[in-house]
């Protein structure tokens, strides 16, 4: 994860990586906005970003931290059939 201030009202946050598992066709990132780690998060608060992998096997999620103060919850690797083949808790 990395961030760059572009303008006073724009902080570009990036979450990126390279997938080495050939079974993974898509990467999903679960985030929640304005989350305090002591709070319990309900399913309806979670937003899932999805990135379909291409030949280069890299993924990139990005958002403006000034508009959305997202906290990362989990990262998943999904195969062609929609099955979870990798999952990492980021909380």
N, C-alpha and C positions, 0 to 999 in steps of 0.2 A: 504494500500500500504506500502511496506517495501523494503529496498534495503540492499545488503551486498556486500562489496568488496571482491572478491575471489582472483584475481590477479591484477597486475597493469593495465592490459588492459581488465578487466572483472568486471563490476559492475552489479550484478544480481538484477533486479527489479522485484518485485512480487506484483500482485494485486489479492486479494483473498476474498472469503466470503462463507457464507452458505445460501442456499435458503430455505425459509420456506413455500413458496407458492407451494402447490402440483401440480398446473396447469403448472408450469414452467418446461420444459424439457431440455432447452438449454439456455446458457447465452452468450451474445455477448458484446464485448467491442470495441468501436470505438476509434481509436487513430490517431494522425497525427504526423509526424516527423518534428522537427525543427520549431515548430509553435510559433509565437509571438501572444499573446492574442489580440493584437490590429488588427491583420490581419484577413481578411475574408478567410475561408477555403473552397476550392472547393471540390466537391464530389470525384474527381479523386485523391485528396490528402489523403483521409481517408482510413485507413486500418482497417478491421474488424477482430478481433480475435473471434473465436467461441469455446465454450466448452460444450459438451454434458454431462448432469448431470447423475450421477450414484446413487445407493441407498443411499450413504452417504450424498448426496445433497450439496457437497462442490465443489467449482470451484477455479482454480488457473491459472492465466495468468502470463507468465514470459518472460523476454527479457534481453539482454545485453545492458545496458545503454551507454556503451562506443561505441557500434556500431550504436545503434538506440536511439536517444533522443526523445522518444515518449512522447506526452502529451495526457492525457486521455480526451476524449470528452463526451462520453455517454456510459451508461450501459443499456442493454435490457434483459428482460426475455421473452423467446419465448415458446409458447405451442407446443403440438404435431402436430398441424395443420399449424404451421408456423406463427401464429398470435402473435403480440406483446401484452403481458399482463402486462408488467412492463417496465417503461423507466425512467431513471434518468440522467439529464444533469450534467456532472462532470466538466464542463468548468468554 
